Amino acid sequence: MKYRSLLLPLALAACSPAPPPSTDTSTPAHTATAPATTGPAAAATAATAASPALPLSLSQFHWQLQQANSRDGKRIDALFVGDDNSPQLNFTQDRISVSKGCNGMGGSYRIKDGRLETSALAQTMMACSNPALMAMDAAIGERLQAHPQVTLQTSGEAPQLSLVTDSGDSLQFSGKPTAETRYGGEGSTVFMEVAAQTKPCSHPLIPNMQCLQVRERHYDDKGLEAGKPGDWQPLYQDIEGYTHQAGVRNVLRLKRFHIKNPPADAPNTAYVLDMVVESEIVKP
């Protein structure tokens, strides 16, 4: 059974240069100022806004939700599914996206007067078997579009992003460096087909190693396949963010990064999953 993603043209379009940023220069992008409030919370926000931490680009990190409470201090359960699944925010220069839920969401954004302002968030229309994931999508989307106050702190082991709505909901995110930050560059976009089954491969340091079987795929600007894929080759490394399921063939959109000064016997290239654009269940 084959599931060809309807997002392939979108996956290709996403490789194109981003549109120019807004010409509104009233507040520089990614720079927040403290809202006009009073009391200890206002003082803390003002101190953060005055620190050199706020100009840090949000696009350098993936922001994973760690804690969410309403005004009365109660946990917002709708924003968490199980023990380890919560929304993740990702930023580019002028766009925000949300992942880890049922559907991907995204739109344009800016930070103005200490608040996160987003456009209407578009989302994919996948139906999930777990209704809690769909509820999580709705819950995070509602709060992102409420123009929450923004605070960014970089002290401690990981940067922290705080969003607080006027209704008193407080969302705390922890930042994890993106692949671009870790590898020091934008990388290049490639499409790679992964065969349904792994095969034994020879590795001097790993006995009985099983390798993914891969080949590059190429598409034109309309999302149509260009040329013919080459022969299957073993991939002697992992793809970050990808978990292979035996019996499922996938076409992946990946970011490929060059690794400077890799350890001995380690690859000098890293592959990071960006999107699964096609899947097929292959019968034995």
GUMAR-61507 format. One record per residue (C-alpha): residue number from 1; chain; x, y, z. Coordinates in pm, whole numbers, always signed. Example, Ala and Ser with C-alpha at 12.3 -4.5 7.8 and 13.67 -1.06 7.14 Angstrom:
+-----+-----+--------+--------+--------+
| seq | mol |     xx |     yy |     zz |
+-----+-----+--------+--------+--------+
|   1 |   A |  +1230 |   -450 |   +780 |
|   2 |   A |  +1367 |   -106 |   +714 |
+-----+-----+--------+--------+--------+
//
This chain:
+-----+-----+--------+--------+--------+
| seq | mol |     xx |     yy |     zz |
+-----+-----+--------+--------+--------+
|   1 |   A |     +0 |     +0 |     +0 |
|   2 |   A |   +143 |   +336 |   -101 |
|   3 |   A |    +90 |   +670 |    +66 |
|   4 |   A |   +228 |   +941 |   -160 |
|   5 |   A |   +240 |  +1261 |    +35 |
|   6 |   A |    +37 |  +1552 |   -104 |
|   7 |   A |   +304 |  +1773 |    +50 |
|   8 |   A |   +575 |  +1693 |   -206 |
|   9 |   A |   +520 |  +2016 |   -405 |
|  10 |   A |   +522 |  +2200 |    -73 |
|  11 |   A |   +838 |  +2017 |    +28 |
|  12 |   A |  +1004 |  +2138 |   -290 |
|  13 |   A |   +868 |  +2489 |   -252 |
|  14 |   A |  +1010 |  +2506 |    +97 |
|  15 |   A |  +1356 |  +2473 |    -56 |
|  16 |   A |  +1309 |  +2805 |   -236 |
|  17 |   A |  +1441 |  +3128 |    -86 |
|  18 |   A |  +1217 |  +3283 |   +177 |
|  19 |   A |  +1025 |  +3598 |    +81 |
|  20 |   A |  +1174 |  +3929 |   +189 |
|  21 |   A |  +1098 |  +4026 |   +549 |
|  22 |   A |   +829 |  +4277 |   +628 |
|  23 |   A |   +917 |  +4640 |   +569 |
|  24 |   A |   +762 |  +4734 |   +902 |
|  25 |   A |  +1058 |  +4863 |  +1101 |
|  26 |   A |   +871 |  +4981 |  +1405 |
|  27 |   A |  +1031 |  +4699 |  +1608 |
|  28 |   A |  +1333 |  +4496 |  +1488 |
|  29 |   A |  +1257 |  +4129 |  +1425 |
|  30 |   A |  +1318 |  +3900 |  +1725 |
|  31 |   A |  +1366 |  +4197 |  +1963 |
|  32 |   A |  +1111 |  +4232 |  +2240 |
|  33 |   A |  +1048 |  +4521 |  +2476 |
|  34 |   A |   +884 |  +4492 |  +2815 |
|  35 |   A |   +507 |  +4544 |  +2827 |
|  36 |   A |   +376 |  +4836 |  +3031 |
|  37 |   A |   +284 |  +4646 |  +3345 |
|  38 |   A |   +375 |  +4689 |  +3708 |
|  39 |   A |   +493 |  +4469 |  +3992 |
|  40 |   A |   +764 |  +4202 |  +4023 |
|  41 |   A |   +669 |  +4026 |  +3700 |
|  42 |   A |   +709 |  +4351 |  +3507 |
|  43 |   A |  +1046 |  +4415 |  +3668 |
|  44 |   A |  +1169 |  +4068 |  +3575 |
|  45 |   A |  +1047 |  +4113 |  +3217 |
|  46 |   A |  +1209 |  +4454 |  +3194 |
|  47 |   A |  +1539 |  +4314 |  +3319 |
|  48 |   A |  +1527 |  +4041 |  +3057 |
|  49 |   A |  +1438 |  +4286 |  +2782 |
|  50 |   A |  +1733 |  +4505 |  +2874 |
|  51 |   A |  +1979 |  +4215 |  +2875 |
|  52 |   A |  +2180 |  +4107 |  +2568 |
|  53 |   A |  +1990 |  +3775 |  +2568 |
|  54 |   A |  +1682 |  +3894 |  +2379 |
|  55 |   A |  +1851 |  +3974 |  +2045 |
|  56 |   A |  +1947 |  +3606 |  +2025 |
|  57 |   A |  +1783 |  +3468 |  +1713 |
|  58 |   A |  +1493 |  +3237 |  +1787 |
|  59 |   A |  +1584 |  +3043 |  +1473 |
|  60 |   A |  +1897 |  +2903 |  +1637 |
|  61 |   A |  +1693 |  +2662 |  +1852 |
|  62 |   A |  +1406 |  +2414 |  +1853 |
|  63 |   A |  +1175 |  +2522 |  +2136 |
|  64 |   A |  +1015 |  +2228 |  +2322 |
|  65 |   A |   +730 |  +2298 |  +2563 |
|  66 |   A |   +831 |  +2190 |  +2913 |
|  67 |   A |   +569 |  +2346 |  +3137 |
|  68 |   A |   +228 |  +2508 |  +3088 |
|  69 |   A |     +4 |  +2647 |  +3362 |
|  70 |   A |   -312 |  +2853 |  +3374 |
|  71 |   A |   -350 |  +3165 |  +3587 |
|  72 |   A |   -452 |  +2954 |  +3890 |
|  73 |   A |   -133 |  +2745 |  +3862 |
|  74 |   A |   -301 |  +2432 |  +3725 |
|  75 |   A |   -121 |  +2235 |  +3454 |
|  76 |   A |   -275 |  +2275 |  +3107 |
|  77 |   A |   -312 |  +1905 |  +3034 |
|  78 |   A |   -433 |  +1960 |  +2675 |
|  79 |   A |    -78 |  +2068 |  +2581 |
|  80 |   A |    +77 |  +1735 |  +2681 |
|  81 |   A |    +11 |  +1388 |  +2542 |
|  82 |   A |   +171 |  +1111 |  +2743 |
|  83 |   A |   +494 |  +1166 |  +2930 |
|  84 |   A |   +713 |  +1300 |  +2651 |
|  85 |   A |   +499 |  +1457 |  +2378 |
|  86 |   A |   +439 |  +1832 |  +2372 |
|  87 |   A |   +442 |  +2103 |  +2104 |
|  88 |   A |   +771 |  +2218 |  +1954 |
|  89 |   A |   +813 |  +2565 |  +1803 |
|  90 |   A |  +1055 |  +2634 |  +1521 |
|  91 |   A |  +1137 |  +2977 |  +1382 |
|  92 |   A |  +1295 |  +3111 |  +1065 |
|  93 |   A |  +1352 |  +3477 |   +991 |
|  94 |   A |   +983 |  +3551 |   +951 |
|  95 |   A |   +794 |  +3223 |   +989 |
|  96 |   A |   +692 |  +3005 |  +1282 |
|  97 |   A |   +601 |  +2635 |  +1264 |
|  98 |   A |   +463 |  +2392 |  +1520 |
|  99 |   A |   +543 |  +2021 |  +1524 |
| 100 |   A |   +503 |  +1710 |  +1744 |
| 101 |   A |   +124 |  +1714 |  +1726 |
| 102 |   A |   -120 |  +1555 |  +1484 |
| 103 |   A |    -79 |  +1815 |  +1210 |
| 104 |   A |   +199 |  +2054 |  +1124 |
| 105 |   A |   +107 |  +2420 |  +1160 |
| 106 |   A |   +278 |  +2733 |  +1041 |
| 107 |   A |   +249 |  +3097 |   +944 |
| 108 |   A |   +430 |  +3428 |   +947 |
| 109 |   A |   +516 |  +3608 |  +1270 |
| 110 |   A |   +683 |  +3911 |  +1420 |
| 111 |   A |   +767 |  +4027 |  +1769 |
| 112 |   A |   +632 |  +4373 |  +1842 |
| 113 |   A |   +609 |  +4559 |  +2172 |
| 114 |   A |   +713 |  +4248 |  +2361 |
| 115 |   A |   +444 |  +4027 |  +2206 |
| 116 |   A |   +444 |  +3742 |  +1957 |
| 117 |   A |   +211 |  +3824 |  +1668 |
| 118 |   A |   +133 |  +3547 |  +1419 |
| 119 |   A |    -75 |  +3529 |  +1106 |
| 120 |   A |   -359 |  +3279 |  +1083 |
| 121 |   A |   -181 |  +2944 |  +1122 |
| 122 |   A |   -230 |  +2707 |   +830 |
| 123 |   A |   -212 |  +2336 |   +903 |
| 124 |   A |   -215 |  +2002 |   +730 |
| 125 |   A |   -542 |  +1807 |   +740 |
| 126 |   A |   -431 |  +1467 |   +865 |
| 127 |   A |   -680 |  +1277 |  +1078 |
| 128 |   A |   -510 |  +1112 |  +1376 |
| 129 |   A |   -623 |   +804 |  +1562 |
| 130 |   A |   -532 |   +976 |  +1889 |
| 131 |   A |   -777 |  +1263 |  +1949 |
| 132 |   A |   -549 |  +1400 |  +2221 |
| 133 |   A |   -296 |  +1498 |  +1952 |
| 134 |   A |   -563 |  +1692 |  +1763 |
| 135 |   A |   -666 |  +1861 |  +2087 |
| 136 |   A |   -303 |  +1956 |  +2150 |
| 137 |   A |   -286 |  +2120 |  +1806 |
| 138 |   A |   -593 |  +2329 |  +1888 |
| 139 |   A |   -463 |  +2423 |  +2233 |
| 140 |   A |   -122 |  +2548 |  +2117 |
| 141 |   A |   -268 |  +2725 |  +1814 |
| 142 |   A |   -517 |  +2914 |  +2031 |
| 143 |   A |   -243 |  +3040 |  +2264 |
| 144 |   A |     +0 |  +3135 |  +1989 |
| 145 |   A |   -266 |  +3350 |  +1824 |
| 146 |   A |   -349 |  +3526 |  +2151 |
| 147 |   A |    -52 |  +3765 |  +2106 |
| 148 |   A |   +132 |  +3637 |  +2415 |
| 149 |   A |   +404 |  +3834 |  +2590 |
| 150 |   A |   +754 |  +3705 |  +2510 |
| 151 |   A |  +1053 |  +3665 |  +2740 |
| 152 |   A |  +1380 |  +3504 |  +2632 |
| 153 |   A |  +1654 |  +3408 |  +2877 |
| 154 |   A |  +1989 |  +3248 |  +2799 |
| 155 |   A |  +2133 |  +3193 |  +3145 |
| 156 |   A |  +2163 |  +2832 |  +3264 |
| 157 |   A |  +2222 |  +2513 |  +3073 |
| 158 |   A |  +1963 |  +2582 |  +2803 |
| 159 |   A |  +1792 |  +2899 |  +2678 |
| 160 |   A |  +1434 |  +2947 |  +2796 |
| 161 |   A |  +1144 |  +3099 |  +2605 |
| 162 |   A |   +836 |  +3212 |  +2798 |
| 163 |   A |   +498 |  +3298 |  +2646 |
| 164 |   A |   +228 |  +3449 |  +2870 |
| 165 |   A |   -123 |  +3524 |  +2745 |
| 166 |   A |   -349 |  +3800 |  +2877 |
| 167 |   A |   -571 |  +3531 |  +3029 |
| 168 |   A |   -278 |  +3423 |  +3247 |
| 169 |   A |   -166 |  +3106 |  +3067 |
| 170 |   A |   +211 |  +3064 |  +3102 |
| 171 |   A |   +407 |  +2843 |  +2861 |
| 172 |   A |   +774 |  +2764 |  +2922 |
| 173 |   A |   +990 |  +2628 |  +2638 |
| 174 |   A |  +1345 |  +2495 |  +2650 |
| 175 |   A |  +1577 |  +2555 |  +2355 |
| 176 |   A |  +1780 |  +2285 |  +2182 |
| 177 |   A |  +2028 |  +2398 |  +1912 |
| 178 |   A |  +1914 |  +2335 |  +1557 |
| 179 |   A |  +2128 |  +2135 |  +1317 |
| 180 |   A |  +2225 |  +2462 |  +1146 |
| 181 |   A |  +2350 |  +2594 |  +1480 |
| 182 |   A |  +2532 |  +2274 |  +1569 |
| 183 |   A |  +2701 |  +2231 |  +1232 |
| 184 |   A |  +2766 |  +2600 |  +1166 |
| 185 |   A |  +2585 |  +2648 |   +836 |
| 186 |   A |  +2264 |  +2616 |   +638 |
| 187 |   A |  +2347 |  +2281 |   +483 |
| 188 |   A |  +2200 |  +2163 |   +152 |
| 189 |   A |  +1864 |  +2001 |    +80 |
| 190 |   A |  +1862 |  +1652 |    -70 |
| 191 |   A |  +1595 |  +1389 |   -128 |
| 192 |   A |  +1685 |  +1035 |    -32 |
| 193 |   A |  +1490 |   +715 |    -85 |
| 194 |   A |  +1524 |   +456 |   +191 |
| 195 |   A |  +1452 |    +93 |   +103 |
| 196 |   A |  +1202 |   -107 |   +308 |
| 197 |   A |  +1462 |   -345 |   +447 |
| 198 |   A |  +1810 |   -297 |   +589 |
| 199 |   A |  +2094 |   -524 |   +484 |
| 200 |   A |  +2413 |   -651 |   +650 |
| 201 |   A |  +2709 |   -426 |   +581 |
| 202 |   A |  +3075 |   -445 |   +670 |
| 203 |   A |  +3208 |   -207 |   +933 |
| 204 |   A |  +3549 |   -248 |  +1101 |
| 205 |   A |  +3423 |   -132 |  +1441 |
| 206 |   A |  +3065 |   -264 |  +1446 |
| 207 |   A |  +3016 |   -639 |  +1402 |
| 208 |   A |  +2691 |   -763 |  +1243 |
| 209 |   A |  +2601 |   -410 |  +1138 |
| 210 |   A |  +2278 |   -352 |   +947 |
| 211 |   A |  +2272 |    -55 |   +707 |
| 212 |   A |  +1991 |   +142 |   +550 |
| 213 |   A |  +1982 |   +100 |   +173 |
| 214 |   A |  +1950 |   +443 |    +11 |
| 215 |   A |  +1963 |   +629 |   -319 |
| 216 |   A |  +1919 |   +997 |   -402 |
| 217 |   A |  +1603 |  +1116 |   -575 |
| 218 |   A |  +1563 |  +1432 |   -783 |
| 219 |   A |  +1252 |  +1639 |   -861 |
| 220 |   A |  +1177 |  +1939 |  -1080 |
| 221 |   A |  +1012 |  +2257 |   -957 |
| 222 |   A |   +667 |  +2103 |  -1018 |
| 223 |   A |   +735 |  +1808 |   -789 |
| 224 |   A |   +777 |  +1561 |  -1075 |
| 225 |   A |  +1057 |  +1308 |  -1063 |
| 226 |   A |  +1358 |  +1414 |  -1269 |
| 227 |   A |  +1593 |  +1150 |  -1405 |
| 228 |   A |  +1624 |   +799 |  -1272 |
| 229 |   A |  +1750 |   +707 |   -925 |
| 230 |   A |  +2082 |   +529 |   -914 |
| 231 |   A |  +2169 |   +197 |   -755 |
| 232 |   A |  +2097 |   +124 |   -393 |
| 233 |   A |  +2391 |   +196 |   -165 |
| 234 |   A |  +2445 |   +116 |   +205 |
| 235 |   A |  +2441 |   +417 |   +437 |
| 236 |   A |  +2701 |   +366 |   +708 |
| 237 |   A |  +2548 |   +619 |   +947 |
| 238 |   A |  +2222 |   +727 |  +1104 |
| 239 |   A |  +1983 |   +992 |   +979 |
| 240 |   A |  +1910 |  +1231 |  +1265 |
| 241 |   A |  +1540 |  +1237 |  +1349 |
| 242 |   A |  +1453 |   +930 |  +1140 |
| 243 |   A |  +1350 |   +594 |  +1283 |
| 244 |   A |  +1332 |   +320 |  +1023 |
| 245 |   A |  +1036 |    +82 |  +1027 |
| 246 |   A |  +1106 |   -252 |   +861 |
| 247 |   A |   +885 |   -308 |   +559 |
| 248 |   A |   +825 |    +62 |   +488 |
| 249 |   A |   +998 |   +239 |   +201 |
| 250 |   A |  +1030 |   +615 |   +243 |
| 251 |   A |  +1140 |   +915 |    +43 |
| 252 |   A |  +1288 |  +1173 |   +279 |
| 253 |   A |  +1371 |  +1538 |   +246 |
| 254 |   A |  +1699 |  +1583 |   +432 |
| 255 |   A |  +1943 |  +1855 |   +526 |
| 256 |   A |  +2301 |  +1754 |   +454 |
| 257 |   A |  +2577 |  +1915 |   +657 |
| 258 |   A |  +2954 |  +1900 |   +633 |
| 259 |   A |  +3122 |  +1808 |   +962 |
| 260 |   A |  +3446 |  +1990 |  +1029 |
| 261 |   A |  +3725 |  +1781 |  +1178 |
| 262 |   A |  +3525 |  +1459 |  +1241 |
| 263 |   A |  +3674 |  +1193 |  +1472 |
| 264 |   A |  +3872 |   +912 |  +1315 |
| 265 |   A |  +3652 |   +653 |  +1137 |
| 266 |   A |  +3352 |   +889 |  +1165 |
| 267 |   A |  +3166 |  +1033 |   +862 |
| 268 |   A |  +3235 |  +1389 |   +752 |
| 269 |   A |  +2871 |  +1439 |   +654 |
| 270 |   A |  +2557 |  +1451 |   +868 |
| 271 |   A |  +2202 |  +1392 |   +746 |
| 272 |   A |  +1908 |  +1545 |   +935 |
| 273 |   A |  +1544 |  +1460 |   +860 |
| 274 |   A |  +1338 |  +1753 |   +739 |
| 275 |   A |  +1024 |  +1580 |   +607 |
| 276 |   A |   +888 |  +1240 |   +500 |
| 277 |   A |   +739 |  +1311 |   +157 |
| 278 |   A |   +643 |   +959 |    +43 |
| 279 |   A |   +587 |   +623 |   +214 |
| 280 |   A |   +501 |   +277 |    +87 |
| 281 |   A |   +434 |    -44 |   +275 |
| 282 |   A |   +626 |   -315 |    +90 |
| 283 |   A |   +510 |   -673 |   +125 |
| 284 |   A |   +785 |   -931 |   +190 |
+-----+-----+--------+--------+--------+
//
